[in-house]
């Protein structure tokens, strides 16, 4: 039986990714690969790359999933720790990937990481936001599930040693345990940072792709909901819908989807 690799990838040009990776090497007994900048531990490969993660194309076989260690940038510059799935839900693709294409989401990994970030930051009495983000940016065409874990939202935060350590500890918790692959869900409606979906995940829900209201308003075709369902690792059996935060014609489409449970939140 072929052993599937799990990739932990960061850009050498990204201070947050470098920060997380440096702490991760101390957290886990990684060993350096010969003649390489990569490290390995069991079936995990910690891999630095040149350039941006957003258009990354990896020509590797036997990959179970990938976790991208990254910075988060926002105009608010608020300090936060985030997780999300990449994808372009409509024509806009100014941040990598292809238009109208989403990556394969990994609800068990994404949600386990969010819970770990929340638990660790609370234990340390850190007054920072821990949140899930809506699906956005590239890469979109990889043939294995992809999840981003990020430090936001400015240079000071990206290089903050404590924040890098928190993210590394969260990843270490996942590496030290085994993820149970189970059917997940897609979140629909609301803003880019959803308190409702974050709360649901912290309560135990497995949510991968999140489709925000702005994507639906800015030209997303309703069929992208089906595409997000199909691009969910482990299968998708449920839609969590922010009913007030979803345009009416999308509600009609959602009701027409067969063999899916609709949970209004």
VEXSEKE-489715 format. One record per residue (C-alpha): residue in one letter; x, y, z. Coordinates in pm, 1 decimal, m for minus. Example, Ala and Ser with C-alpha at 12.3 -4.5 7.8 and 13.67 -1.06 7.14 Angstrom:
% VEXSEKE-489715
('a',(1230.0,m450.0,780.0));
('s',(1367.0,m106.0,714.0));
***
This chain:
% VEXSEKE-489715
('x',(0.0,0.0,0.0));
('x',(139.7,339.3,m103.5));
('x',(195.5,578.8,186.1));
('x',(29.1,916.0,129.5));
('x',(224.6,1228.4,217.8));
('x',(87.8,1531.0,401.6));
('x',(252.1,1854.9,291.4));
('x',(325.7,2157.3,510.2));
('x',(423.9,2429.6,265.6));
('x',(545.4,2785.7,312.4));
('x',(710.3,3051.9,99.9));
('x',(1061.9,3161.3,188.5));
('x',(946.7,3513.3,95.3));
('x',(664.1,3511.6,351.6));
('x',(772.2,3622.3,702.8));
('x',(468.4,3459.0,865.4));
('x',(531.2,3127.8,690.4));
('x',(899.9,3134.5,789.2));
('x',(799.5,3224.1,1146.5));
('x',(554.1,2933.2,1174.4));
('x',(792.9,2686.1,1011.2));
('x',(1083.6,2777.8,1242.0));
('x',(868.1,2708.8,1547.8));
('x',(726.3,2392.4,1394.8));
('x',(1075.2,2248.7,1351.6));
('x',(1127.0,2295.3,1726.1));
('x',(785.2,2155.0,1815.5));
('x',(815.3,1834.2,1613.9));
('x',(1115.8,1604.8,1567.3));
('x',(1158.4,1692.6,1200.8));
('x',(1467.8,1568.8,1024.4));
('x',(1632.4,1757.0,742.3));
('x',(1633.2,1584.4,404.0));
('x',(1972.2,1537.4,239.6));
('x',(2075.9,1816.5,0.7));
('x',(1746.2,1994.6,56.5));
('x',(1582.7,2271.8,259.3));
('x',(1288.6,2037.9,327.9));
('x',(1224.2,1851.8,653.2));
('x',(1030.1,1533.2,719.4));
('x',(860.3,1360.5,1011.9));
('x',(680.0,1029.5,953.6));
('x',(447.6,1102.1,658.9));
('x',(470.2,1482.1,692.8));
('x',(691.0,1689.4,463.7));
('x',(774.9,2050.7,558.4));
('x',(854.2,2214.8,228.5));
('x',(975.9,2572.0,157.8));
('x',(913.6,2716.8,m187.0));
('x',(1026.2,3022.1,m382.3));
('x',(767.4,3287.7,m463.5));
('x',(397.6,3300.6,m385.5));
('x',(174.4,3020.1,m262.6));
('x',(m124.4,3162.6,m450.6));
('x',(m33.7,3020.1,m792.6));
('x',(155.3,2717.2,m670.3));
('x',(144.5,2412.2,m895.4));
('x',(289.8,2097.9,m737.4));
('x',(367.6,1805.3,m963.1));
('x',(370.6,1533.4,m696.7));
('x',(178.0,1210.4,m661.0));
('x',(45.8,1030.3,m352.6));
('x',(m44.0,1346.8,m160.1));
('x',(m324.7,1313.7,95.5));
('x',(m354.5,1687.2,168.9));
('x',(m157.0,2009.1,199.8));
('x',(m149.6,2280.0,464.9));
('x',(m13.5,2619.1,359.2));
('x',(155.4,2830.2,629.2));
('x',(94.3,3189.9,536.8));
('x',(45.2,3554.5,623.8));
('x',(m295.6,3719.7,629.4));
('x',(m321.2,4077.8,511.1));
('x',(m610.2,4316.4,571.4));
('x',(m668.5,4690.8,569.9));
('x',(m772.6,4679.9,935.1));
('x',(m431.9,4536.5,1032.5));
('x',(m602.5,4360.0,1321.3));
('x',(m410.3,4080.9,1489.5));
('x',(m575.4,3749.7,1410.2));
('x',(m520.4,3382.2,1340.2));
('x',(m724.1,3240.7,1054.3));
('x',(m794.9,2926.3,856.1));
('x',(m967.8,2891.1,521.2));
('x',(m994.3,2702.5,193.1));
('x',(m870.7,2862.5,m130.3));
('x',(m1092.0,2919.3,m431.8));
('x',(m1235.7,3180.0,m666.5));
('x',(m1613.3,3172.6,m645.1));
('x',(m1670.5,3398.4,m945.0));
('x',(m1479.4,3572.9,m1226.3));
('x',(m1250.9,3773.5,m998.3));
('x',(m910.9,3604.8,m956.5));
('x',(m664.7,3885.0,m887.3));
('x',(m502.3,3678.3,m610.3));
('x',(m409.4,3366.2,m801.1));
('x',(m592.2,3058.0,m918.0));
('x',(m847.9,3030.9,m1194.6));
('x',(m1183.1,3213.6,m1205.6));
('x',(m1491.6,3010.5,m1112.0));
('x',(m1277.9,2732.4,m965.1));
('x',(m1230.0,2618.5,m605.1));
('x',(m975.3,2395.3,m438.7));
('x',(m1073.8,2073.6,m261.0));
('x',(m1166.0,2167.9,95.3));
('x',(m1056.8,1963.9,397.6));
('x',(m1318.3,2020.2,673.3));
('x',(m1160.7,1783.2,932.3));
('x',(m821.5,1956.6,906.9));
('x',(m954.9,2311.0,878.8));
('x',(m1190.0,2276.0,1174.5));
('x',(m944.1,2088.0,1397.6));
('x',(m688.9,2364.2,1341.9));
('x',(m938.7,2638.7,1423.0));
('x',(m1032.3,2467.1,1749.7));
('x',(m664.8,2416.9,1839.1));
('x',(m582.8,2782.7,1769.2));
('x',(m874.9,2890.7,1984.7));
('x',(m782.4,2661.1,2274.6));
('x',(m413.1,2751.8,2278.5));
('x',(m466.5,3127.5,2248.3));
('x',(m722.6,3122.1,2532.1));
('x',(m487.9,2926.1,2758.5));
('x',(m227.9,3195.5,2700.7));
('x',(m487.0,3469.2,2768.8));
('x',(m423.9,3612.8,2423.6));
('x',(m681.9,3873.5,2330.6));
('x',(m672.4,3801.3,1958.4));
('x',(m931.9,3703.3,1702.8));
('x',(m939.6,3339.9,1590.2));
('x',(m1167.0,3296.9,1290.1));
('x',(m1253.2,3101.9,979.1));
('x',(m1254.6,3298.2,654.0));
('x',(m1464.6,3262.0,342.9));
('x',(m1323.2,3076.4,44.6));
('x',(m1091.0,3306.5,m151.1));
('x',(m776.7,3329.0,m369.7));
('x',(m558.7,3057.7,m525.9));
('x',(m433.6,2798.7,m581.1));
('x',(m744.6,2632.1,m719.9));
('x',(m633.7,2348.0,m945.8));
('x',(m439.5,2111.6,m720.0));
('x',(m567.1,1754.6,m715.1));
('x',(m553.7,1716.6,m336.4));
('x',(m719.8,1909.6,m50.3));
('x',(m564.4,2244.0,44.1));
('x',(m603.4,2446.8,364.4));
('x',(m446.6,2778.7,465.3));
('x',(m348.9,2868.4,822.1));
('x',(m247.9,3230.8,860.6));
('x',(m113.9,3501.4,1091.4));
('x',(m262.3,3846.9,1040.0));
('x',(m249.6,4116.0,956.3));
('x',(70.8,4323.2,934.3));
('x',(449.5,4291.9,944.7));
('x',(465.2,4305.6,1324.5));
('x',(217.3,4020.1,1360.9));
('x',(375.3,3809.3,1085.1));
('x',(710.2,3816.3,1266.6));
('x',(566.3,3786.7,1618.3));
('x',(734.4,3488.8,1784.5));
('x',(442.5,3410.2,2016.0));
('x',(192.0,3404.6,1730.7));
('x',(424.0,3180.7,1528.6));
('x',(451.6,2950.1,1828.3));
('x',(72.5,2931.9,1874.2));
('x',(18.8,2832.3,1511.8));
('x',(301.6,2578.1,1530.4));
('x',(152.0,2424.9,1846.0));
('x',(m188.2,2397.5,1676.2));
('x',(m32.0,2216.5,1380.6));
('x',(171.0,1999.2,1618.3));
('x',(m151.3,1892.6,1792.8));
('x',(m289.2,1776.4,1458.7));
('x',(31.2,1598.5,1362.9));
('x',(41.6,1421.1,1700.1));
('x',(m312.4,1287.2,1662.9));
('x',(m501.0,1125.4,1378.5));
('x',(m766.6,1310.9,1184.1));
('x',(m1087.4,1119.9,1133.9));
('x',(m1214.7,1180.6,782.4));
('x',(m1588.8,1233.8,799.7));
('x',(m1852.6,1397.5,578.4));
('x',(m1840.1,1774.7,604.2));
('x',(m2049.9,2075.7,515.5));
('x',(m2046.7,2396.3,312.3));
('x',(m2125.3,2732.2,474.6));
('x',(m2331.9,2985.5,279.2));
('x',(m2399.5,3353.0,346.9));
('x',(m2272.7,3625.9,573.9));
('x',(m1948.0,3818.3,561.6));
('x',(m1588.8,3727.8,488.3));
('x',(m1517.6,3670.5,857.3));
('x',(m1816.2,3479.5,989.1));
('x',(m1883.0,3470.9,1362.6));
('x',(m2166.8,3226.3,1295.7));
('x',(m1955.8,2971.6,1108.5));
('x',(m1664.0,3012.1,1349.1));
('x',(m1901.2,2942.9,1638.8));
('x',(m2045.7,2637.3,1464.4));
('x',(m1698.4,2495.0,1402.4));
('x',(m1591.9,2553.6,1761.8));
('x',(m1906.6,2366.0,1866.4));
('x',(m1806.9,2066.1,1654.2));
('x',(m1933.9,2126.4,1299.4));
('x',(m1713.2,2028.7,1005.8));
('x',(m1729.3,2314.7,754.6));
('x',(m1499.9,2346.6,453.9));
('x',(m1590.6,2592.4,179.6));
('x',(m1765.8,2910.0,291.6));
('x',(m1953.4,3114.8,31.0));
('x',(m1997.5,3476.8,148.7));
('x',(m2279.4,3710.7,54.3));
('x',(m2047.3,3942.5,m140.1));
('x',(m1951.9,3662.6,m381.9));
('x',(m2318.1,3595.7,m455.2));
('x',(m2383.9,3966.8,m508.1));
('x',(m2076.7,4021.0,m726.0));
('x',(m2170.1,3761.4,m986.5));
('x',(m2124.2,3408.7,m854.0));
('x',(m2332.1,3153.5,m1044.0));
('x',(m2552.6,2940.7,m814.8));
('x',(m2395.0,2624.6,m960.1));
('x',(m2078.8,2710.4,m764.4));
('x',(m2261.6,2584.7,m455.4));
('x',(m2277.9,2239.8,m614.2));
('x',(m1912.9,2266.8,m714.9));
('x',(m1817.6,2344.6,m354.6));
('x',(m2020.0,2043.8,m237.3));
('x',(m1841.3,1821.2,m487.7));
('x',(m1499.3,1964.3,m395.1));
('x',(m1522.6,1862.0,m28.7));
('x',(m1280.3,1597.5,99.5));
('x',(m1470.9,1319.1,274.3));
('x',(m1798.1,1417.7,109.8));
('x',(m2055.5,1683.3,195.6));
('x',(m2392.9,1602.6,351.0));
('x',(m2497.3,1939.5,492.7));
('x',(m2532.1,2310.0,412.0));
('x',(m2513.9,2560.9,694.4));
('x',(m2693.4,2869.1,563.7));
('x',(m2683.9,3215.8,716.9));
('x',(m3041.7,3265.5,601.0));
('x',(m3055.9,3642.1,659.4));
('x',(m2717.5,3681.7,492.4));
('x',(m2811.4,3500.4,169.6));
('x',(m2980.8,3662.8,m135.7));
('x',(m3331.4,3531.2,m207.6));
('x',(m3262.3,3375.3,m550.0));
('x',(m2978.3,3173.7,m394.7));
('x',(m3217.5,3050.6,m124.9));
('x',(m3443.5,2918.7,m402.5));
('x',(m3150.4,2736.8,m562.5));
('x',(m3039.1,2592.9,m228.9));
('x',(m3384.6,2446.0,m170.7));
('x',(m3362.5,2268.2,m508.2));
('x',(m3041.5,2077.3,m422.0));
('x',(m3121.7,1711.6,m364.8));
('x',(m2982.5,1476.2,m100.8));
('x',(m2844.2,1751.1,120.4));
('x',(m2948.4,1866.3,466.4));
('x',(m3010.7,2240.5,500.0));
('x',(m2941.6,2393.6,841.5));
('x',(m3049.4,2757.6,878.1));
('x',(m2838.6,2959.5,1122.8));
***
